[in-house]
Amino acid sequence: MAAEVATAPAVSEAEKASPPALPDYMTDPNAVLKDLNTEWRYGRPPDYSNTRRFFAQTKKCSHEPGRLPDLVQNLVKNWEIEASFKTRLSDWRTVDPGTYSFSVNGSPPQSGEHMLKVGTYNAIIVAPNEWYSPRYLDLASSHKTFKRMMPTFAWEMLEVYSGPPVVAFKWRHWGEMKDDYVGWNDKGEKVMVKAHGGPIDIQGVTVAHLSDKMQVKKLETWFDPVELFRQISPAGVVRKDLTEAAAAMGCPVTGYQVAEKDKASVDENVTTLEKEAVVLKAQGQDKVPTPGENLALETASLAGRAVMDSGVGLPGDVKPTEANPENGEIPRPNAE
């Protein structure tokens, strides 16, 4: 009697042609928040509920689920969560740890380990200016500075210019200035700006180089960091003090505690001037293009050049469209 030979089930032509499943971080903006076997910066996943709600209420674009803008938007949202709150690069599922790098405005590429050390704000605002300097704010104090001032900082995709493996896109990052800004500038001065309660809305262009597993190998971003601070202080009025800590090039945490103590003494005239500037801008009386608006044209050109250098064109079925990640909040005992 002949032995029976087991045969593999036939594979249909449809199954042969079907593409591999996309990673969950491209289909779910909160995918990595469900990761259990990871080291979270504050011992557990952050709470993004307020930021997601703010995003849904104030976004400009609505993307069809499963289309390229939606997929890339989800990827960036999950990357931001990992970069901000996962303390081991090996736990970042959205990047290829062996090749990942990040650069801003043509600066030298930074490694993931560098971003883990200095924090996302210091990695993005690399050039000191009259409002902010990474030299005087470490990871913890920089996050506290911005998250206290602007509790929700939403992100959305505006336009996608090309598809994988080199994805060029334009984005928007926005929130509301709920509390005072307190930081340190390039001269070591403590800078204080009273909260104006108005919007802060910046835009930029990013080119993401992806692997065949849809992991980020390289991120190149262009935007105007100073435009963020111009919107924080639209009237150009701030209070600056040379703190003892900065003068002695001492501990930025000590200086930060001094800033908290002195914050209430900021001249109340600043509040009035800031609010007047916000009202004028809202009424459309400020018609002069800002450097940030001019930068949009420049960065779009840079992004196009980067895509051309990579030899990747715009796919025929992909049209420029509008696209969206956000910053989470530090977990609280009674977080929603």
C-alpha positions as a printed NumPy array, in Angstrom:
array([[  0.   ,   0.   ,   0.   ],
       [  1.526,   3.317,  -1.016],
       [  2.114,   5.846,   1.718],
       [ -0.026,   8.929,   1.564],
       [  1.878,  12.119,   0.907],
       [  0.54 ,  15.253,   2.615],
       [  0.197,  18.204,   0.321],
       [  0.074,  21.863,   1.298],
       [ -3.249,  23.596,   0.74 ],
       [ -3.456,  25.456,  -2.509],
       [ -2.734,  29.192,  -2.331],
       [ -5.155,  31.317,  -4.266],
       [ -3.979,  33.995,  -6.677],
       [ -5.595,  36.611,  -4.43 ],
       [ -3.554,  35.42 ,  -1.447],
       [ -0.374,  35.458,  -3.521],
       [ -1.022,  39.041,  -4.569],
       [ -2.107,  40.352,  -1.163],
       [  0.438,  42.705,   0.425],
       [  1.821,  41.998,   3.898],
       [ -0.241,  43.312,   6.773],
       [  0.62 ,  46.807,   7.916],
       [  2.035,  47.234,  11.435],
       [ -0.511,  48.309,  14.03 ],
       [  1.228,  51.643,  14.579],
       [  0.163,  52.662,  11.047],
       [ -3.505,  51.792,  11.55 ],
       [ -4.002,  52.848,  15.193],
       [ -2.691,  56.199,  16.529],
       [ -2.563,  54.739,  20.05 ],
       [ -1.005,  51.36 ,  19.209],
       [  2.203,  51.683,  21.229],
       [  0.298,  52.841,  24.322],
       [ -0.779,  49.2  ,  24.653],
       [  2.805,  47.919,  24.892],
       [  3.306,  46.205,  28.256],
       [  6.856,  44.839,  28.096],
       [  8.576,  48.204,  27.873],
       [ 10.184,  50.779,  30.153],
       [  7.951,  53.849,  30.34 ],
       [  9.495,  57.092,  31.543],
       [  6.997,  57.483,  34.372],
       [  6.389,  53.816,  35.064],
       [  3.309,  53.46 ,  32.862],
       [  1.959,  54.653,  29.495],
       [  1.109,  58.369,  29.28 ],
       [ -2.456,  59.657,  29.136],
       [ -3.271,  61.101,  25.699],
       [ -7.038,  61.422,  26.147],
       [ -7.114,  65.234,  26.448],
       [ -4.798,  65.721,  23.493],
       [ -6.79 ,  63.314,  21.317],
       [ -9.995,  65.142,  22.251],
       [ -8.462,  68.547,  21.46 ],
       [ -7.203,  67.176,  18.146],
       [-10.642,  65.886,  17.154],
       [-12.271,  69.216,  18.004],
       [ -9.754,  71.565,  16.33 ],
       [ -8.097,  69.665,  13.451],
       [ -8.273,  71.051,   9.929],
       [ -8.117,  67.765,   8.035],
       [-10.06 ,  64.508,   8.063],
       [ -8.319,  61.62 ,   6.317],
       [ -9.937,  58.473,   5.031],
       [ -8.86 ,  55.502,   7.196],
       [ -6.335,  53.274,   5.459],
       [ -5.222,  55.889,   2.95 ],
       [ -1.634,  57.118,   2.875],
       [ -2.169,  60.373,   4.84 ],
       [ -3.961,  58.484,   7.609],
       [ -1.311,  55.742,   7.753],
       [  1.624,  58.161,   7.931],
       [ -0.204,  60.308,  10.473],
       [ -0.646,  57.286,  12.726],
       [  3.007,  56.341,  12.297],
       [  4.179,  59.788,  13.382],
       [  1.801,  59.875,  16.355],
       [  3.16 ,  56.574,  17.629],
       [  6.758,  57.66 ,  16.956],
       [  6.181,  60.778,  19.08 ],
       [  4.838,  58.675,  21.969],
       [  7.862,  56.386,  21.875],
       [ 10.396,  59.21 ,  21.501],
       [  8.883,  61.094,  24.446],
       [  8.034,  58.304,  26.856],
       [  9.893,  55.053,  26.096],
       [ 13.318,  55.112,  27.747],
       [ 14.957,  52.285,  25.761],
       [ 15.606,  52.702,  22.058],
       [ 15.209,  48.95 ,  21.615],
       [ 11.546,  49.376,  22.678],
       [ 10.759,  51.865,  19.881],
       [  8.756,  49.78 ,  17.408],
       [  8.298,  52.645,  14.934],
       [ 12.015,  52.93 ,  14.091],
       [ 14.84 ,  50.716,  12.886],
       [ 17.209,  51.053,  15.901],
       [ 20.266,  50.163,  13.834],
       [ 19.857,  52.957,  11.276],
       [ 17.554,  55.551,  12.851],
       [ 18.605,  59.215,  12.815],
       [ 16.868,  62.569,  13.174],
       [ 17.872,  66.004,  11.892],
       [ 16.37 ,  69.507,  11.915],
       [ 16.876,  72.21 ,   9.288],
       [ 19.895,  70.51 ,   7.777],
       [ 21.746,  70.064,  11.086],
       [ 23.964,  66.996,  11.655],
       [ 21.907,  63.826,  12.225],
       [ 21.141,  62.869,  15.828],
       [ 20.912,  59.308,  17.062],
       [ 17.971,  57.931,  18.978],
       [ 20.165,  57.643,  22.057],
       [ 20.902,  61.366,  21.868],
       [ 17.196,  62.175,  21.748],
       [ 16.635,  59.928,  24.772],
       [ 19.319,  61.839,  26.651],
       [ 18.307,  65.439,  25.893],
       [ 14.56 ,  65.028,  25.289],
       [ 12.436,  65.722,  22.227],
       [ 12.2  ,  69.501,  22.75 ],
       [ 15.975,  69.936,  23.003],
       [ 16.461,  67.619,  20.027],
       [ 14.107,  69.715,  17.903],
       [ 15.099,  73.221,  19.106],
       [ 18.81 ,  72.735,  18.505],
       [ 19.784,  76.38 ,  17.891],
       [ 19.699,  78.656,  20.995],
       [ 17.734,  81.88 ,  20.593],
       [ 16.576,  84.869,  22.657],
       [ 13.741,  82.813,  24.208],
       [ 15.243,  79.343,  24.652],
       [ 18.542,  77.487,  24.933],
       [ 18.975,  73.71 ,  25.361],
       [ 22.125,  74.491,  27.336],
       [ 20.142,  75.58 ,  30.396],
       [ 17.225,  73.109,  30.285],
       [ 17.57 ,  69.362,  30.639],
       [ 15.056,  66.728,  29.525],
       [ 12.78 ,  67.004,  32.577],
       [ 12.772,  70.806,  32.859],
       [ 12.258,  71.347,  29.113],
       [  9.21 ,  69.075,  29.073],
       [  7.842,  70.786,  32.165],
       [  8.325,  74.22 ,  30.591],
       [  6.301,  73.434,  27.476],
       [  3.692,  71.066,  28.895],
       [  2.8  ,  73.443,  31.716],
       [  2.474,  76.354,  29.283],
       [  0.536,  74.335,  26.683],
       [ -1.057,  71.191,  28.197],
       [ -2.258,  69.887,  24.827],
       [ -0.072,  70.14 ,  21.713],
       [ -1.846,  68.372,  18.848],
       [ -0.283,  67.277,  15.545],
       [ -1.843,  66.573,  12.163],
       [ -0.814,  65.795,   8.63 ],
       [ -1.652,  68.509,   6.118],
       [ -0.294,  67.193,   2.818],
       [  1.553,  64.1  ,   1.606],
       [  3.868,  64.635,  -1.368],
       [  5.224,  61.103,  -1.971],
       [  4.71 ,  57.517,  -0.863],
       [  7.086,  54.944,   0.691],
       [  9.943,  54.345,   0.945],
       [ 10.623,  58.107,   1.043],
       [  7.579,  59.932,   2.388],
       [  7.581,  63.722,   2.218],
       [  4.797,  65.559,   3.996],
       [  3.689,  68.873,   5.47 ],
       [  2.4  ,  68.981,   9.041],
       [  0.781,  71.24 ,  11.627],
       [  1.448,  71.357,  15.406],
       [ -0.889,  73.471,  17.533],
       [ -2.278,  74.205,  20.981],
       [ -3.299,  77.033,  23.324],
       [ -1.092,  78.995,  25.706],
       [ -2.791,  78.232,  29.017],
       [  0.011,  79.164,  31.441],
       [  3.08 ,  81.421,  31.529],
       [  6.213,  80.56 ,  29.596],
       [  9.366,  80.331,  31.722],
       [ 12.657,  79.313,  30.124],
       [ 16.293,  80.305,  29.584],
       [ 17.761,  81.941,  26.515],
       [ 21.08 ,  81.922,  24.684],
       [ 22.533,  84.485,  27.117],
       [ 21.614,  82.487,  30.205],
       [ 18.779,  84.86 ,  31.068],
       [ 15.554,  83.623,  32.601],
       [ 12.767,  84.518,  30.15 ],
       [  9.175,  84.914,  31.334],
       [  6.107,  85.566,  29.166],
       [  2.619,  85.89 ,  30.588],
       [  0.023,  83.501,  29.177],
       [ -2.198,  85.15 ,  26.537],
       [ -4.69 ,  82.282,  26.246],
       [ -4.509,  82.379,  22.461],
       [ -3.489,  79.813,  19.863],
       [  0.013,  78.645,  19.001],
       [  0.109,  77.086,  15.549],
       [  3.278,  76.103,  13.667],
       [  3.874,  74.201,  10.439],
       [  6.764,  72.388,   8.848],
       [  7.871,  69.761,   6.332],
       [  9.379,  66.333,   7.047],
       [ 10.951,  63.657,   4.858],
       [ 10.738,  60.171,   6.384],
       [ 12.854,  57.338,   4.992],
       [ 11.14 ,  54.006,   5.733],
       [ 12.34 ,  50.408,   5.675],
       [ 10.455,  47.571,   3.986],
       [  8.919,  46.917,   7.43 ],
       [  7.586,  50.479,   7.525],
       [  9.99 ,  51.478,  10.282],
       [ 11.648,  54.9  ,  10.249],
       [ 15.291,  54.82 ,   9.195],
       [ 15.817,  58.575,   8.919],
       [ 13.758,  61.682,   9.668],
       [ 14.63 ,  65.066,   8.151],
       [ 12.515,  67.973,   9.38 ],
       [ 12.373,  71.626,   8.378],
       [ 10.518,  74.309,  10.341],
       [ 11.117,  77.683,  11.985],
       [ 11.605,  77.137,  15.755],
       [ 11.632,  80.889,  16.4  ],
       [  8.097,  81.169,  14.994],
       [  6.932,  79.12 ,  17.99 ],
       [  8.331,  81.752,  20.35 ],
       [  7.041,  84.649,  18.271],
       [  3.57 ,  83.249,  18.811],
       [  4.233,  82.719,  22.514],
       [  5.209,  86.394,  22.722],
       [  3.431,  88.118,  19.783],
       [  3.958,  91.604,  21.236],
       [  7.652,  90.931,  21.657],
       [  7.423,  91.784,  25.368],
       [  9.16 ,  89.498,  27.835],
       [ 10.916,  89.773,  31.147],
       [ 14.519,  88.639,  31.256],
       [ 16.656,  88.118,  34.338],
       [ 20.163,  86.738,  34.608],
       [ 19.72 ,  84.098,  37.292],
       [ 22.523,  83.11 ,  39.621],
       [ 22.295,  79.563,  38.342],
       [ 22.737,  80.652,  34.744],
       [ 25.468,  83.141,  35.612],
       [ 27.408,  80.419,  37.363],
       [ 26.431,  77.883,  34.655],
       [ 24.956,  75.815,  37.435],
       [ 22.095,  73.37 ,  37.676],
       [ 19.148,  74.234,  35.395],
       [ 16.774,  72.556,  37.853],
       [ 17.797,  75.006,  40.579],
       [ 17.245,  77.86 ,  38.15 ],
       [ 13.847,  76.447,  37.263],
       [ 12.81 ,  76.493,  40.92 ],
       [ 13.819,  80.15 ,  41.087],
       [ 11.66 ,  80.837,  38.036],
       [  8.655,  79.2  ,  39.675],
       [  9.162,  81.361,  42.764],
       [  9.462,  84.6  ,  40.811],
       [  6.822,  83.9  ,  38.155],
       [  4.072,  85.851,  39.912],
       [  6.132,  89.033,  39.859],
       [  6.031,  89.457,  36.072],
       [  4.802,  92.898,  35.046],
       [  1.035,  92.778,  34.477],
       [  1.46 ,  95.12 ,  31.502],
       [  2.891,  92.165,  29.623],
       [ -0.456,  90.376,  29.868],
       [ -2.313,  93.346,  28.353],
       [  0.124,  93.782,  25.469],
       [  0.176,  90.073,  24.692],
       [ -3.622,  89.863,  24.608],
       [ -3.905,  92.958,  22.421],
       [ -1.535,  91.412,  19.895],
       [ -3.542,  88.188,  19.817],
       [ -6.787,  90.106,  19.265],
       [ -5.263,  92.147,  16.423],
       [ -3.986,  89.026,  14.745],
       [ -7.384,  87.323,  15.1  ],
       [ -9.04 ,  90.337,  13.46 ],
       [ -6.726,  90.036,  10.49 ],
       [ -5.012,  93.374,  11.066],
       [ -1.567,  91.82 ,  10.858],
       [ -1.211,  91.236,   7.099],
       [  2.582,  91.034,   6.936],
       [  3.737,  87.465,   6.102],
       [  5.588,  86.005,   9.063],
       [  8.92 ,  84.205,   8.717],
       [  7.002,  81.032,   9.497],
       [  4.686,  81.578,   6.512],
       [  7.625,  82.25 ,   4.224],
       [  9.326,  79.137,   5.569],
       [  6.465,  76.942,   4.33 ],
       [  7.443,  77.704,   0.74 ],
       [ 11.132,  77.199,   1.423],
       [ 10.679,  73.904,   3.261],
       [  8.354,  72.529,   0.585],
       [ 11.126,  73.186,  -1.927],
       [ 13.682,  71.469,   0.317],
       [ 11.417,  68.466,   0.77 ],
       [ 10.895,  68.147,  -2.966],
       [ 14.643,  68.308,  -3.52 ],
       [ 15.224,  65.586,  -0.911],
       [ 12.692,  63.315,  -2.596],
       [ 14.25 ,  63.894,  -6.011],
       [ 17.702,  63.13 ,  -4.603],
       [ 16.332,  59.82 ,  -3.35 ],
       [ 15.078,  58.893,  -6.817],
       [ 11.489,  58.516,  -5.639],
       [  8.677,  60.26 ,  -7.474],
       [  5.087,  60.965,  -6.556],
       [  3.024,  57.799,  -7.207],
       [  0.386,  58.265,  -9.867],
       [ -2.496,  57.438,  -7.536],
       [ -1.259,  59.596,  -4.674],
       [ -2.405,  63.185,  -4.722],
       [ -1.242,  65.877,  -2.303],
       [ -3.691,  65.742,   0.547],
       [ -4.04 ,  67.036,   3.982],
       [ -2.731,  65.001,   6.958],
       [ -1.919,  64.445,  11.814],
       [  0.527,  63.268,  15.935],
       [  0.26 ,  64.896,  19.358],
       [  2.098,  65.131,  22.631],
       [  0.814,  63.148,  25.544],
       [  0.495,  64.203,  29.125],
       [  2.49 ,  62.952,  32.071],
       [  0.354,  60.325,  33.834],
       [ -1.518,  61.62 ,  36.851],
       [ -3.01 ,  59.531,  39.699],
       [ -6.508,  60.633,  38.64 ],
       [ -5.843,  60.804,  34.908],
       [ -8.848,  60.339,  32.658]])
